[in-house]
């Protein structure tokens, strides 16, 4: 028997909406049902409220809503929308945060989380191994407006201890770095940051919300590019900022809604549909990634394999404690440099050449000439982004087929 709706005129909240009644639900159940809102028609699928504005019964109601919107009342889609709110509630429940704000892209989430809280004179300490656009925000945007940024080796806790001094406003890091899969010890860095009074902002894209509960390990704010695993099918750009209700609604939301970085209702609907299979997809992809890494390790044409799930990875123990998995990404260096790497990629028959990741389709990327192309060569060298490095996102294809594809491509590399 279907659960009885909780009454609101015109919009019905099923148990799980607003995160109030589902503390004992497991991950897969939350990913299907959390935050559901249904209209008076009781539709099965999440509805797309494809509207930019909302109508009020009278002028007094409009005035009251602008003074203080209720828990499930909306003013303008740039501020909030029922479909978008469903996505926000669902991802917040999954991540274990009080609230979330959905953004137009993953980089809008990174930018929004940082810029909304920082002022001229503030100081940020960040891991050095970051995606190129994240580096642009830290090196160019923030410093242009008077924020001091200090970079450290994310895996070196002594560097964090030396850099995160009292007066540091925030620390920022990728839980697992792009593209060399270096881990940051979330719990240890969070303890260092909190002792200095700093807020911890964690980009958790590579770790995924399935394998890493960054908030449980000490992070204050977690950002995702929903474009990756959350959508998982290459359809739409999106992002999300997860954190306390005060951070989301009093710091992030005012900045995002006034600067136009909010997610569209149609994108939110796509993300909601992607979340229903997120756990299943991530676990299947990680299983394939582990088999691929094991097969590549020791191959005569591969100089090194980087996969946190391998015992040979220098941070294997941290990966198992922090994630319980090696994740869905494998990085490996083909012997012979760029030319051999290109021959390998061009010979792939299943995996596609693209710069996305976390997709149902396996994807091969050459970071040195694409995602990290604009980094100066010394910086690439320091990060381990060599001419032969391939970043491989394992998809949902049969693992045996993927391995056979990799082996035949290596044979011509």
Buried (B, 14 or more C-beta within 10 A) or exposed (E): EEEEBBEBEEBBBBBBBBBEBBEEBEBBEBBBBBBBBBEEEEEEEBBBBEBEEBEBEEEEEBEBBEEEBEEBBBBEBBBBBBBBBBBBBBBBBBBEBBBBBBBBBBBBBBBBBBBBBBEEEBBBBBBBBBBBBBBBBBBEBBEEEEBBBBBBBBBBBEBBBEBBEEEBBBBBBBBBBBBBBBBBBBBBBBBBBBEBEBBBBBBBBBBBBBBBBBBEBBBBBBBBBBBBBBBBBBBBBBBBBBBBEEBBBEBBBEBBBEBEBBBBBBBBBBBBBBBBBBBEBBBBBBBBBBBBBBBBBEBEBBBBBBBBBBEEBEBBEBBBEBBEBBBBBBBBBBBBBBEBBBBBBEBBEBBBEBEBBBBBBBBBBBBBEBBBEEBEEEBBEEBBBBBBBBBBBBBBBEBEEBBBBBEBBBEEB
